[in-house]
Amino acid sequence: MLLGGTAALLLVLTEVTNLVVVDVAGAGCEDAVADPAQGKDCEITGGDQHSFALVAVALLVVVMAVGAGLGGSRPAGVALIVAGAVVLGIALIGDLPDTDSTGQVGPNFDDAEADPGPALWLELAGGVLAAAAGAVRLWATKERNYVNGN
């Protein structure tokens, strides 16, 4: 249950931290951009990227972690593995390619650079922990059946 709870916390943190950070000439993007409306494009959070969908996944992970941890549910363990795989897919297929995109700022500045923010690493860790929580449940159930002779 601890792995699943930690995974859910990391997924929620992913949505409120920076996924992409754009820098212009080492001076900081907000300082280089004259238009305050364009300044919001300097930092893109996980919530901006996926409309806070990972919060729903985090809620699912918490419920399944309780079912797998306290209830010993194998289907909940499988659901945790699937949720972890979905999160990893979102991170690696959807988010990782965007971490070097300068977005709306890039066309106006030749020296604009984008780097991944902490949200990408939180998202990856959350996906791995969710899958690990499910795998632990399935492994523990298998071991218990083996010991009991089932």
C-alpha positions as CSV (number, residue, x, y, z in Angstrom):
1,M,0.0,0.0,0.0
2,L,3.0,2.3,0.7
3,L,4.2,2.0,-2.9
4,G,0.8,2.7,-4.4
5,G,0.3,5.7,-2.1
6,T,3.7,7.1,-3.0
7,A,3.0,6.6,-6.7
8,A,-0.3,8.5,-6.4
9,L,1.4,11.4,-4.5
10,L,4.0,11.6,-7.3
11,L,1.4,11.6,-10.0
12,V,-0.5,14.5,-8.3
13,L,2.8,16.4,-7.9
14,T,3.5,15.9,-11.6
15,E,0.5,17.9,-12.5
16,V,1.5,21.0,-10.4
17,T,5.3,21.1,-11.2
18,N,7.0,22.1,-14.4
19,L,7.2,19.6,-17.2
20,V,9.0,21.9,-19.7
21,V,11.1,24.9,-18.9
22,V,12.0,27.3,-21.7
23,D,15.2,29.4,-21.3
24,V,16.2,32.3,-23.6
25,A,19.9,33.2,-23.7
26,G,20.4,32.1,-20.2
27,A,18.5,35.1,-18.9
28,G,15.3,33.3,-18.1
29,C,12.4,33.3,-20.4
30,E,10.1,35.6,-18.4
31,D,12.7,38.4,-18.5
32,A,13.3,38.0,-22.3
33,V,9.6,37.9,-23.3
34,A,8.1,41.4,-23.5
35,D,4.5,40.2,-23.8
36,P,3.2,38.9,-20.4
37,A,0.7,36.7,-22.1
38,Q,3.5,34.9,-23.9
39,G,5.5,34.7,-20.6
40,K,3.1,31.9,-19.4
41,D,4.5,29.7,-22.2
42,C,7.9,29.8,-20.5
43,E,6.9,27.0,-18.1
44,I,4.5,24.3,-18.9
45,T,3.2,22.2,-16.0
46,G,2.0,18.6,-16.1
47,G,-1.5,19.9,-15.7
48,D,-1.1,22.2,-18.7
49,Q,0.1,19.2,-20.7
50,H,-2.5,16.6,-19.8
51,S,-5.4,18.6,-18.3
52,F,-4.9,17.1,-14.9
53,A,-5.7,13.6,-16.2
54,L,-3.0,12.1,-13.9
55,V,-5.0,13.2,-10.9
56,A,-7.8,10.7,-11.9
57,V,-5.1,8.1,-12.4
58,A,-3.7,8.9,-9.0
59,L,-7.2,8.3,-7.4
60,L,-7.4,5.0,-9.2
61,V,-4.0,4.0,-8.0
62,V,-4.9,4.9,-4.4
63,V,-8.1,2.8,-4.5
64,M,-6.4,-0.1,-6.2
65,A,-3.5,0.1,-3.7
66,V,-5.9,-0.2,-0.8
67,G,-7.6,-3.2,-2.5
68,A,-4.3,-4.8,-3.2
69,G,-2.6,-4.0,0.1
70,L,-5.4,-4.4,2.6
71,G,-7.7,-6.7,0.7
72,G,-5.1,-8.8,-1.0
73,S,-6.9,-8.4,-4.4
74,R,-5.1,-9.8,-7.4
75,P,-7.3,-7.8,-9.9
76,A,-6.3,-4.7,-8.0
77,G,-2.6,-5.7,-8.5
78,V,-3.2,-6.1,-12.2
79,A,-5.0,-2.7,-12.3
80,L,-1.9,-1.1,-10.6
81,I,0.4,-2.6,-13.2
82,V,-1.9,-1.4,-16.0
83,A,-2.1,2.1,-14.5
84,G,1.7,2.2,-14.2
85,A,2.1,1.2,-17.8
86,V,-0.4,3.9,-18.9
87,V,1.5,6.5,-17.0
88,L,4.8,5.4,-18.4
89,G,3.3,5.5,-21.9
90,I,2.0,9.0,-21.3
91,A,5.5,10.1,-20.0
92,L,7.6,8.4,-22.7
93,I,5.4,8.7,-25.8
94,G,3.4,11.9,-25.0
95,D,5.6,14.1,-22.7
96,L,9.2,13.2,-23.4
97,P,9.2,14.4,-27.1
98,D,7.7,17.7,-25.9
99,T,10.4,18.4,-23.4
100,D,12.7,19.9,-26.0
101,S,10.0,22.0,-27.7
102,T,10.2,25.7,-27.2
103,G,6.5,26.1,-28.0
104,Q,5.2,29.6,-28.7
105,V,8.5,31.2,-27.4
106,G,10.9,29.5,-29.9
107,P,9.8,31.2,-33.1
108,N,10.5,34.6,-31.6
109,F,13.9,33.8,-30.1
110,D,16.7,31.9,-32.0
111,D,18.5,31.1,-28.8
112,A,15.5,29.7,-26.9
113,E,16.1,26.3,-25.4
114,A,13.7,23.9,-23.6
115,D,14.6,21.4,-21.0
116,P,12.6,18.8,-19.1
117,G,11.4,20.0,-15.7
118,P,11.0,17.9,-12.5
119,A,7.5,16.8,-13.5
120,L,8.8,14.3,-16.1
121,W,10.9,12.5,-13.5
122,L,8.1,12.5,-11.0
123,E,5.8,11.1,-13.6
124,L,8.3,8.3,-14.5
125,A,8.8,7.5,-10.9
126,G,5.1,7.4,-10.2
127,G,4.5,5.0,-13.1
128,V,7.2,2.7,-12.0
129,L,6.1,2.7,-8.4
130,A,2.4,2.0,-9.4
131,A,3.5,-0.9,-11.6
132,A,5.9,-2.2,-8.8
133,A,3.0,-2.1,-6.3
134,G,0.9,-4.3,-8.5
135,A,3.8,-6.6,-9.2
136,V,4.5,-7.0,-5.4
137,R,0.8,-7.9,-4.9
138,L,0.9,-10.6,-7.6
139,W,4.2,-12.0,-6.4
140,A,3.0,-12.1,-2.8
141,T,-0.2,-13.9,-3.8
142,K,1.8,-16.4,-5.8
143,E,4.2,-17.0,-2.9
144,R,1.3,-17.5,-0.4
145,N,-0.3,-20.0,-2.7
146,Y,2.9,-21.9,-3.2
147,V,3.5,-22.1,0.6
148,N,-0.1,-23.3,1.2
149,G,0.2,-25.9,-1.5
150,N,-2.4,-24.4,-3.8
